[in-house]
């Protein structure tokens, strides 16, 4: 079966959806990493994806980003989603504003980049260099770069995993503010159950290449879901 991958800017077949995936399959040799997976993400919805290492989480994110080609199924997603990785991937030889406006210096310009940097708490740092930033500040620049185009879809691949606990808490608050401001559909891949409970409108557990369970923290006190989530991940809570 040949993959049919359709990318249309923003509309995705329905005015309410940022992403629509049907029957997605990805193989590496004889190993099936994603198996007949269906997924919808609404505009403005924050979805967290949990699962053991090797279950297909990052492969799914890369397929949504257009960085990996599925073997079967369909993806309807924005043509140019924004992605923030665990590593900030800033260019060390470029200033912060040049990193934020990368590839669009002539259209976004220094003024637009400065506005985006102010949104992430780095006002006045436009002409600074990546080497002068802490890890949390570097990820703030990466977020500014991802959101400067007001993307319909924001993909986050464990972006806070390398940060210390206090910085991670601050970044969670910042991301929630930015998502409320820009209203993209969001998918975050994480191993952190508490991060998922803090950020997400909906939490999905992936197992053996499929979505095995779905939870909506808004319907409950978030921490009340923690034992059920851990159980789905094979962890017994005491």
C-alpha positions as CSV (number, residue, x, y, z in Angstrom):
1,X,0.0,0.0,0.0
2,X,1.4,3.4,-0.9
3,X,1.3,6.3,1.5
4,X,-0.9,9.2,0.5
5,X,0.3,12.3,2.3
6,X,-1.7,15.5,1.7
7,X,-0.5,18.8,3.2
8,X,-2.7,21.8,3.0
9,X,-2.1,25.0,4.8
10,X,-4.2,25.3,7.9
11,X,-7.6,23.9,6.6
12,X,-6.8,20.2,6.8
13,X,-10.2,19.2,5.5
14,X,-12.1,20.7,8.5
15,X,-12.0,24.2,9.9
16,X,-11.8,22.8,13.4
17,X,-8.7,20.5,12.8
18,X,-5.0,21.3,12.8
19,X,-4.1,17.6,12.0
20,X,-5.9,14.6,10.7
21,X,-4.1,11.3,10.4
22,X,-5.7,8.1,9.1
23,X,-4.3,4.6,8.8
24,X,-0.7,5.7,9.2
25,X,1.9,3.0,9.0
26,X,5.7,3.2,9.2
27,X,8.0,0.2,8.8
28,X,11.8,-0.1,9.3
29,X,12.5,-3.4,7.5
30,X,10.2,-6.0,9.0
31,X,9.6,-4.0,12.1
32,X,6.3,-2.0,12.2
33,X,6.9,1.2,14.2
34,X,3.5,2.8,13.5
35,X,0.6,0.5,12.8
36,X,-2.7,1.8,11.3
37,X,-2.7,4.9,13.5
38,X,-5.5,7.5,13.5
39,X,-5.2,10.9,15.2
40,X,-7.0,14.2,15.1
41,X,-5.7,17.4,16.8
42,X,-8.0,20.4,17.0
43,X,-6.9,23.9,16.4
44,X,-5.8,25.4,19.8
45,X,-5.7,22.0,21.4
46,X,-2.7,20.9,23.4
47,X,-2.0,17.1,23.1
48,X,0.7,15.2,25.0
49,X,2.0,11.9,23.7
50,X,3.4,9.5,26.2
51,X,4.9,6.0,25.7
52,X,7.9,3.8,26.3
53,X,11.0,4.4,24.2
54,X,10.7,2.8,20.8
55,X,6.9,2.8,20.7
56,X,6.8,5.2,17.7
57,X,6.3,8.6,19.4
58,X,9.1,10.5,17.7
59,X,8.5,8.7,14.4
60,X,4.9,10.0,14.4
61,X,6.1,13.6,15.2
62,X,8.7,13.4,12.4
63,X,6.0,12.3,10.0
64,X,3.7,15.2,11.0
65,X,6.7,17.6,10.6
66,X,7.3,16.2,7.1
67,X,10.7,14.8,8.1
68,X,9.8,11.2,7.7
69,X,7.8,9.5,4.9
70,X,5.2,6.9,6.0
71,X,4.6,3.7,4.2
72,X,0.8,3.9,4.2
73,X,-2.0,6.0,5.3
74,X,-2.8,9.8,5.0
75,X,-1.6,12.9,6.9
76,X,-3.5,16.1,6.5
77,X,-1.5,18.8,8.2
78,X,-0.2,22.3,7.6
79,X,2.5,22.5,4.9
80,X,4.9,24.2,7.3
81,X,4.5,23.2,10.9
82,X,6.9,24.5,13.5
83,X,9.1,22.1,15.5
84,X,11.0,22.6,18.7
85,X,13.5,19.9,19.5
86,X,15.3,18.9,22.8
87,X,18.3,20.7,21.5
88,X,17.7,24.4,20.7
89,X,19.6,24.2,17.4
90,X,20.6,27.9,17.4
91,X,23.3,29.0,15.0
92,X,26.2,30.2,17.2
93,X,27.5,32.6,14.6
94,X,24.2,34.5,14.4
95,X,22.6,37.0,16.8
96,X,19.4,36.1,18.6
97,X,17.2,38.1,16.3
98,X,18.9,36.5,13.3
99,X,18.2,33.1,14.7
100,X,14.5,33.9,15.3
101,X,14.1,35.3,11.8
102,X,16.2,32.7,10.1
103,X,15.5,32.6,6.4
104,X,13.1,35.5,6.7
105,X,15.3,38.3,7.7
106,X,14.0,40.5,4.9
107,X,10.3,39.9,5.7
108,X,10.2,39.5,9.4
109,X,13.2,41.7,10.1
110,X,14.8,42.8,13.3
111,X,11.5,44.4,14.6
112,X,9.4,41.3,14.2
113,X,12.1,39.2,15.8
114,X,12.4,41.7,18.7
115,X,8.7,41.4,19.3
116,X,8.9,37.6,19.3
117,X,11.9,37.7,21.8
118,X,9.9,40.0,24.1
119,X,7.0,37.4,24.1
120,X,9.4,34.9,25.6
121,X,10.9,37.2,28.1
122,X,14.1,38.2,26.3
123,X,13.3,41.8,25.4
124,X,16.4,43.9,24.6
125,X,18.6,40.8,23.8
126,X,18.2,41.0,20.0
127,X,21.9,41.5,19.4
128,X,23.1,39.0,22.0
129,X,24.7,35.7,21.0
130,X,23.7,32.1,21.8
131,X,26.9,31.5,23.8
132,X,25.7,33.9,26.4
133,X,22.4,32.1,27.1
134,X,21.5,29.5,29.7
135,X,19.7,26.3,28.5
136,X,16.3,27.7,29.4
137,X,17.0,31.0,27.6
138,X,18.2,29.1,24.5
139,X,14.9,27.2,24.5
140,X,13.0,30.4,24.8
141,X,14.7,31.6,21.6
142,X,13.8,28.3,19.9
143,X,10.1,28.9,20.9
144,X,10.2,32.4,19.6
145,X,11.6,31.1,16.3
146,X,8.9,28.4,16.1
147,X,6.0,30.8,16.9
148,X,7.0,33.9,14.9
149,X,5.0,32.7,11.9
150,X,1.9,32.0,13.9
151,X,1.9,28.3,12.8
152,X,-1.3,26.3,12.7
153,X,0.7,23.3,14.2
154,X,3.4,23.3,16.8
155,X,5.4,20.1,17.4
156,X,7.5,19.8,20.6
157,X,10.0,16.9,20.8
158,X,10.9,16.6,24.5
159,X,11.9,20.3,24.5
160,X,12.4,20.6,28.3
161,X,14.1,17.3,29.0
162,X,17.6,18.7,29.4
163,X,16.5,21.6,31.7
164,X,16.7,21.6,35.5
165,X,13.5,21.2,37.5
166,X,12.9,24.9,38.3
167,X,13.6,26.1,34.7
168,X,11.3,23.4,33.4
169,X,8.5,24.6,35.6
170,X,9.0,28.2,34.3
171,X,9.1,26.9,30.7
172,X,5.8,25.1,31.3
173,X,4.1,28.3,32.3
174,X,5.6,30.2,29.3
175,X,4.5,27.6,26.8
176,X,1.0,27.6,28.2
177,X,0.9,31.4,27.8
178,X,2.3,31.3,24.3
179,X,-0.1,28.6,23.1
180,X,-3.0,30.6,24.5
181,X,-1.8,33.7,22.7
182,X,-1.1,32.0,19.3
183,X,-3.6,29.2,19.4
184,X,-1.8,26.5,17.3
185,X,-2.7,22.9,17.6
186,X,0.1,21.4,19.7
187,X,1.6,17.9,20.0
188,X,4.3,17.4,22.6
189,X,6.3,14.1,22.8
190,X,7.4,13.5,26.4
191,X,8.4,10.8,28.9
192,X,7.3,13.0,31.8
193,X,3.8,12.2,33.1
194,X,3.7,15.3,35.3
195,X,4.6,17.5,32.3
196,X,1.8,16.0,30.3
197,X,-0.7,16.6,33.2
198,X,0.5,20.2,33.6
199,X,0.3,21.2,29.9
200,X,-2.1,19.1,28.0
201,X,-5.8,19.3,27.2
202,X,-5.6,15.6,26.1
203,X,-3.0,13.0,26.9
204,X,-2.5,10.0,24.6
205,X,-0.6,6.9,25.5
206,X,1.1,5.1,22.5
207,X,1.9,1.4,22.6
208,X,3.2,-0.9,19.9
209,X,2.7,1.8,17.2
210,X,-0.9,2.7,18.1
211,X,-2.8,5.0,20.4
212,X,-3.6,2.7,23.3
213,X,-5.4,5.1,25.7
214,X,-6.7,8.7,25.8
215,X,-7.2,10.9,28.9
216,X,-8.6,14.5,29.3
217,X,-7.2,16.1,32.5
218,X,-9.8,18.9,32.2
219,X,-12.5,16.4,33.3
220,X,-10.7,15.5,36.5
221,X,-8.2,16.9,39.0
222,X,-5.0,16.4,36.9
223,X,-3.2,14.4,39.7
224,X,-6.1,12.0,40.0
225,X,-5.2,10.7,36.5
226,X,-1.6,10.1,37.5
227,X,-2.1,6.5,38.7
228,X,-4.1,5.5,35.6
229,X,-1.5,7.1,33.3
230,X,1.4,5.3,35.1
231,X,-0.6,2.0,34.9
232,X,-1.0,2.5,31.1
233,X,2.8,3.0,30.9
234,X,3.4,-0.2,32.9
235,X,4.4,1.5,36.1
236,X,2.8,0.5,39.4
237,X,2.0,3.5,41.6
238,X,2.4,3.3,45.4
